[in-house]
Amino acid sequence: MDATVTRRGPGRPMSLALIVERGAGIQPVDLGDLVAGRHAYTAALPGCSAGCRLLALSVRHFPGETAPIEAELTVDAVRDGDAPVDARLGDPDAWRPAPDAQQGQRLDVAPAGTGLGISVTSTAPGDPVIEYADTPAELPTVLAGPAPAQDATAEAYDFAALGSTPDRWRVTERFAALPGSGDHAMLFDLETELRQAVRGGFSLTGVEYQVWTTGAVDPGLPARLAAGGVQPTSVHTLADRRVELGRLAPALALRLYLAAGAIAVLLAIGTLLLTASVGVRARIRELAALRTAGVARAVLRRSLRGEYASLFGLAILIGVPAGLVGAALLLPAIPLVSIDPEALRPAYRPTGWWLPGALAVLACCLAGTVLAAPRIVRRAEPKGVR
């Protein structure tokens, strides 16, 4: 690294260091003491034959000291051996003070021509760090539920998603729920967050990933993932999950509730039909007497239809809404099976033909009962009166 030092604070010599990600760890690389004027700062980077990631630049105290420091310098070039490295020194968005700077540290970073100008004034014991910004200052995220901040509606907030160091997040969109996580979750670009979390010491050891696919997935996907270095440990399908949940006690309880409801509907229908059929002979004699008294057959049909329609139709109009209200109050109180982080808030929706089928059966029974009125009237002949 070529740098020009224009000012150094009092006290014992400070040093310049690079912070790099090498393999699975972070390592500071000492480049030597700050020297007034232009100077080449070099260090060996063993283990970087496949490349290392540049994380930050640091102005460091003399070993063992925490005295105040001051320095002004311009980084003119970064090289890997004799080959130049594009460190975006002249880009105003490429370098920034570390977000976890200690109180008492003042860092001013700005392009200086084609180089990077750095001004450091610090009374804090820690070493000032200037971060190489290969990730956005505010990481984009899709949010489900309230923001993990004091203001639940915040569009930007600090949160430690991975690792122990909070990152700055910017909400780009909101949804009611996210797959596999539920109604309180964050969705973000994993590669970008991992690059940021590594700065805070996050380790990838033991991290497991989920690969979500549609139902039309190629059966050879697990083999292709393994060939690409991602070893599948288990495969779950929606059909298998439904079968698994359907064998548990809450699913059986819901089926029993459904069976009880079907039996109740059949009992109600039977009661209606029994009410309509019991005493039909006495009703025929009453209608025959009215026919003898001169009441027209059409009048008797209309009155009988109105009687059955009011008797059975009113029961349906009251009973069906009462049953729906009862289900709305009862179903949420039924304990459902817990499926841990995959759970979403329960939502009961009448699906398939259950509700329309039940209503159709009731309507057919009502229509059959009402349509039976003309037959009863036809049987009410005056000669049947004794």
Secondary structure, 3 states (H helix, E strand, C coil): CEEEEEEECCCCCCEEEEEEEECCEEEEEEEEECCEEEEECCCCCCCCCCCCEEEEEEEECCCCCCCCEEEEEEEEECEECCEECCCCCCCCCCEEECCCCCCCEEEEEEEECCEEEEEEEECCCCCCEEEECCCCCCEEEEEECCCCCCCCCCCEEEECCCCCCCEEEEEEEEECCECCCECCEEEECHHHHHHHHHHHCCCCCCCCCCCCCCCCCCCCHHHHHHHCCCCCCCCCCHHHHHHHHHCCHHHHHHHHHHHHHHHHHHHHHHHHHHHHHCCHHHHHHHHHHHHHCCCCHHHHHHHHHHHHHHHHHHHHHHHHHHHHHHHHHHHHHCCCCCCHHHCCCCCCCCCCCHHHHHHHHHHHHHHHHHHHHHHHHHHCCHHHCC
